[in-house]
Amino acid sequence: MSYPFIRTTYGRRMGALALDWLACMSIVGAFSGGLFAVDPLRPLWIFLLFFAQMWIFTALKGGTLGHHLFGMKVVRFEDGGPLSIRQALIRTILVMLVVTAVTFDENGRGIHERLSGSVLTRS
């Protein structure tokens, strides 16, 4: 039996993802000479910052800045409790693969959520 949860919409998920990505782009831009400065390593730094903020904030706060601003929270699927650091890491690695994050089951959960034992709910 799983914890009862309120599903989130695909639009909320994508909005939160876009907001988090833009925040990472802005932070990297602020430390590397502006948003439009030419730096061949910029995409790598954005990717690494996005990975780190998603993992850390999901483990510690139940979601990223985008999740919270869009009224969502990441919880354990079985009981609605907070994720462990390991679950947050698995979820984050699978989100970064993209394909696992856009494939959903009948419960509205992506592959990244099923394999990490998590679910993104409305808060």
N, C-alpha and C positions, 0 to 999 in steps of 0.2 A: 504494500500500500504506500502511496506517495502523499506527500504533504499537499493540501489543496492550495492552489495558487491562481492568481489572475494573470492571464496571458498578456504579453505586450504585443504591440503591432510591429510589423516589419518597418514601418516608417519611423517609429520611435527608436528602434535599434539602429537604423541607418543614420538618423539625426545625431544620436549620441556618438556613434563612430566617427562621423564627420567632424563634430565638435572637438572630440579628443584628438583627432589627427591635426586639425587646424591649430589647436593649442600647442601641440608638439612642434609643428612647423614654425609657429611664432617664437617659441622658446629657443629653438635652434637658430632661427634667424637673428634673434636679439644677441646671441653670443657669437655669431659668425659674420657680422658686418651687414646685417639687414636682410630683409626677406628676399630681395632679388639679387643679392650678391652671388657671383659665380663661384661655386665650390663643388668639385666632383664628389666629395665625401658627404655632402649635405643629405642626400637620400638615406645613406647608411645611418647617420646620426639621428635623423628623424625616426627611422625604423627602430633603432635601439632605444630611444627615449620613449616611443610609443609602447614598446614591449615592456619596458621597466615600469612605466606608470600604470599600465593596465594590470600587470601582475601584482605590484605592491598595493595599489588602491583596492583591487578586488579582494586581496587577502585581508587587508586591514580594515577597510571601510565598507565592503560589500558592493563595490562598484566604483567606476571612474567618475570624473567630474561630469562627463556627458550623461552617464547613467543617472546621476543624482539630479541634474538639471532637467532631464526628461522624465523624472518621476519613476525611476526603475531601481531595482536592487537585485544583486546576484545572491542566491541562497542555495543550500543543499536541497536536492530534489526530494530526498526521503523524509526530512523533518523540518525543513525551513530554517535551519540554523546557519551560522556563518560557515564559509568554506575554510578548509585547512589551507596552509601555504602550498602543500602539494597539489591539492585540487585546483587552486588558483593558477598554479604554474602549468598544469596540464591544459586547463581551459585556455590560458593565454597562448600557449604554443599552438594549439589547434585553431584559435582565432586567426593567428598570423598566417596560417596556411590558406585562408580565405574560403576554400571549397567546403570545409567542414562547418563554417559559420553561416553558409547560405543554403544548406540542405536541412530541411525540417521534417520532423515526424508528425504523427497525429496529435501529439500533445503540444505542438508548437515549439519543440526543442530542437536545436541544431545538433549535429554530430558532436561538436565540441562540448555541448552541455551533457549529452548522454554519456560520453566517455569520461567526463570529469565528475559526474554525479551532481551537476548543478542545474539551476534554472534561473532565467531572468524574469522577474515578476514586477508587477506594478507596486510601487511602495505607497 
